[in-house]
Each structure stands twice: as structure tokens, then as C-alpha cells.
Amino acid sequence: MIRVLLADDEAMVRAGVRAILDKTGDIEVIAEAGDGHEAVELCRAHRPDVALLDIRMPRLDGLGAAAELRQVAPDVSVVMLTTFSEDEYITAALDGGASGFLLKSGDPYELMAAIRAAEQGAAFLSPRIAHRVIQRLSGGPAARQKVARERITLLSPREREVLGLIGAGLSNAEIAARMFLVEGTVKAYVSNALTRLELKNRVQAAVLAYEAGLVP
């Protein structure tokens, strides 16, 4: 069972999200919070697998809560759920180490997929968000692409291949099947790549993979 903390300052939103997740059979909402401070404290106490955070909350917003969670509960994966898709929110969430970014107007199946991906150590962006990120990267300056390609020279050929598959949205199990490796070996490649590239998580790795041209 995937244990989730749900944080949103609107009780009706929390009720709606809980109703969706209660029907999955493999995802359980173990605690709810109405603001960022409460979310951090509940994560510290209950250690959920995934924290589903609204970006705009009183006292401490979702981005601030995610930053605190990196310090007090680094094992908790963070997925952002928001009404807003402005580029500054997307950039801040990804730079802050979020494993996923969803819009409240999205399909409920995206919510389930994002939580399952985050619990497995993978990354998930709602299609609309992914499209914006890819557009931004594909239209970016050549200098950024050059820097990204220089950064990935730190990796072995196998690690670069894994990075490209992370960028394509594959989980460790899917990468293992694609490369005919055991999952433990893939986890080691992923860990080494994130460490060498000084990346916080797989979302940042996926962004770098796009910038470096590793993803078609």
C-alpha cells in the first residue's frame, strides 16, 4: 500500500482527492494537512511514501514545504498539485526536487500515475506540463545544450543510456527490462548518475536528458 499525505488548504479539494485515491486499492491517504507547516510536521511524524502538496497554501506554501521536507524527511517523495501552470511555478518545483507536477484540472488517472511513479522513485509530469517543459527546452539557447552535453561527459556510456531512459519517463523496472539488467544494477546506475551530476531527483535528470539531446 502506498501511503500518502495530502496537503491543500481547501477542504473540498482534499475530500475530492481522497475520494479518488480511496478507489485505487493500492493508495492510502494516511493524513491531511491544511497548510505547509502542518504538512511538514505530519510527514515528520508519519513518514508517508509520497507527499501530495498544493503549491499555494497559507503559512508555508508547497514549495517551502518541499524544501523543508528535503531536510527533515528526505525519503518522502513530493508531488505538486496545483491550479497554476505558470513557468515560474514549474521551474521552482522542479528545481526544488519535486518528483511530479500535476494540474488540478487534469485527469484523475494522472494523479494515480504520479503517486505510483513517485513511490517507485520515478518522475511524472502531467502531459500539459511536460509539453511546456519540452517546448522550453527545445527552444532554449544553444549554450544551455552545450553545457548539458558537457555535464553528461561525467557519465559512463551505460549511465548516459539510463539517463536518456529516465528522460523518456521509464521506471527502474522498465529500464531494467529494456537494457536486460537486474533492477538493482539500474538503481546503482541511477544513483551514480544523480550523484555525479549533482541532481536532486529523476525530474531534474529528465530535464537534463532533454537539454543534452538524449531523448528523441
ChimeraX attribute file (.defattr): number of C-alpha atoms within 10 A of each C-alpha:
attribute: neighborCount
match mode: 1-to-1
recipient: residues
	/A:1	8
	/A:2	17
	/A:3	19
	/A:4	27
	/A:5	24
	/A:6	27
	/A:7	31
	/A:8	27
	/A:9	19
	/A:10	13
	/A:11	13
	/A:12	10
	/A:13	15
	/A:14	18
	/A:15	14
	/A:16	11
	/A:17	18
	/A:18	18
	/A:19	12
	/A:20	15
	/A:21	20
	/A:22	13
	/A:23	10
	/A:24	11
	/A:25	9
	/A:26	12
	/A:27	19
	/A:28	17
	/A:29	19
	/A:30	15
	/A:31	16
	/A:32	22
	/A:33	21
	/A:34	19
	/A:35	23
	/A:36	27
	/A:37	20
	/A:38	16
	/A:39	27
	/A:40	25
	/A:41	17
	/A:42	20
	/A:43	24
	/A:44	14
	/A:45	10
	/A:46	13
	/A:47	19
	/A:48	23
	/A:49	21
	/A:50	26
	/A:51	33
	/A:52	30
	/A:53	30
	/A:54	30
	/A:55	27
	/A:56	19
	/A:57	20
	/A:58	13
	/A:59	13
	/A:60	18
	/A:61	20
	/A:62	30
	/A:63	25
	/A:64	18
	/A:65	25
	/A:66	30
	/A:67	17
	/A:68	17
	/A:69	21
	/A:70	17
	/A:71	9
	/A:72	14
	/A:73	17
	/A:74	13
	/A:75	15
	/A:76	22
	/A:77	28
	/A:78	33
	/A:79	30
	/A:80	26
	/A:81	24
	/A:82	20
	/A:83	13
	/A:84	16
	/A:85	14
	/A:86	10
	/A:87	13
	/A:88	10
	/A:89	16
	/A:90	22
	/A:91	11
	/A:92	12
	/A:93	24
	/A:94	21
	/A:95	15
	/A:96	18
	/A:97	21
	/A:98	29
	/A:99	29
	/A:100	28
	/A:101	31
	/A:102	28
	/A:103	20
	/A:104	17
	/A:105	10
	/A:106	15
	/A:107	12
	/A:108	13
	/A:109	11
	/A:110	18
	/A:111	25
	/A:112	15
	/A:113	16
	/A:114	26
	/A:115	28
	/A:116	19
	/A:117	21
	/A:118	24
	/A:119	22
	/A:120	15
	/A:121	17
	/A:122	23
	/A:123	31
	/A:124	26
	/A:125	23
	/A:126	18
	/A:127	15
	/A:128	12
	/A:129	19
	/A:130	16
	/A:131	12
	/A:132	15
	/A:133	18
	/A:134	14
	/A:135	11
	/A:136	13
	/A:137	18
	/A:138	14
	/A:139	10
	/A:140	12
	/A:141	11
	/A:142	11
	/A:143	9
	/A:144	14
	/A:145	19
	/A:146	13
	/A:147	13
	/A:148	19
	/A:149	17
	/A:150	11
	/A:151	15
	/A:152	20
	/A:153	11
	/A:154	13
	/A:155	17
	/A:156	13
	/A:157	11
	/A:158	13
	/A:159	20
	/A:160	19
	/A:161	18
	/A:162	25
	/A:163	29
	/A:164	24
	/A:165	21
	/A:166	28
	/A:167	24
	/A:168	17
	/A:169	20
	/A:170	19
	/A:171	21
	/A:172	23
	/A:173	17
	/A:174	16
	/A:175	23
	/A:176	18
	/A:177	13
	/A:178	12
	/A:179	15
	/A:180	10
	/A:181	13
	/A:182	13
	/A:183	17
	/A:184	12
	/A:185	12
	/A:186	23
	/A:187	18
	/A:188	12
	/A:189	21
	/A:190	20
	/A:191	15
	/A:192	15
	/A:193	23
	/A:194	19
	/A:195	12
	/A:196	12
	/A:197	17
	/A:198	12
	/A:199	16
	/A:200	17
	/A:201	22
	/A:202	28
	/A:203	26
	/A:204	23
	/A:205	22
	/A:206	23
	/A:207	22
	/A:208	27
	/A:209	26
	/A:210	23
	/A:211	25
	/A:212	20
	/A:213	17
	/A:214	20
	/A:215	18
	/A:216	8
